[in-house]
Amino acid sequence: MRISIAATLGIAAVALTMCLGTGAFAQDSVVVTRTITTTDPGMLFGTITTRREELNKLYADALAQNLLAEAEKNLLKAELDRIAAEEAAAKALTGVAASSKVVILARDIDTLGDRFNIVLKKPVFVPIVEGSHFTIVEGKVVELDDVAKRRWDLEGKINKLYLENKISASTANNLRSRMDLIATQEAGMRADGNLDLKEGRTLYSEFDKIGSDLDSAAK
C-alpha cells in the first residue's frame, strides 16, 4: 500500500500546494495543488521508535563483538540517548511541527544506521528514507516534498560530519537548534495548508545559511 503526502505528514485529508522544480525553488517551479489523505502521526512516531530500538540492538551487538573504540562507543551512545530524548519531546508536538521533527529524527536514525553498517561490516540497517520516500514499518510509503527533502539532507550532513569528528558537539547542537527554529517557521507558513513559492524560497534561504556555516565549520 502506498500513501503519497507532502512534508506536513499531518492527520487529516487536506488540500496542499506543492512546489516542484529542478532547483531551490527555481523560476521554472510549478505549483501543483493536490488533495491527498495523510497518515496518522502516531504511526510515523511508531516507525521512529521501532527503528531507534533496532539501533540500540546494533549498538549492543557492536559492544559484544568489541568493535568499538572507547571514544566511538561514547559518541554513539550519546547520539542514541539524544535521539531518544528528542523523540520523547517531539511526541508532545502536533501538526507540522511534529511532522518536521519526524523527518529530522528519521535522518538522525539513518545516519547512525549507516555508521553501524560500517562498524559491523555488513548491511544490517535499511534506511527509513531513500530518495524522497519515507518507509513506515507497516510497509506504507510517505513521499516527502522538496522542502522536507532539503531539510532531511541537511540534517543528515550535520550528523555525518559530527560522527566523523569534523565538527564539534557544540557546533552540531547549535546547527540542530537552528534547524528546529526553521521547522517552527515552516509550521507557521503551512498553517493555512499551503506553502507558496515565496515561502519556499524563504525556507531554502535559511537552509542555505546553515549549509554554508556547516561547510565553514567542517574545514
Secondary structure, 3 states (H helix, E strand, C coil): CCCCCCCCCCCCEEEEEEEECCCCCCCCCEEEEEEEECCCHHHHHHHHHHHHHHHHHHHHHHHHCCCCCHHHHHHHHHHHHHHHHHHHHHCCCCHHHHHHHHHHHHHHHHHHHHHHHHHCCCCCCCCCEECCEEECCCCCEEECCHHHHHHHHHHHHHHHHHHCCCCCHHHHHHHHHHHHHHHHHHHHHHHHCECCHHHHHHHHHHHHHHHHHHHHHCC
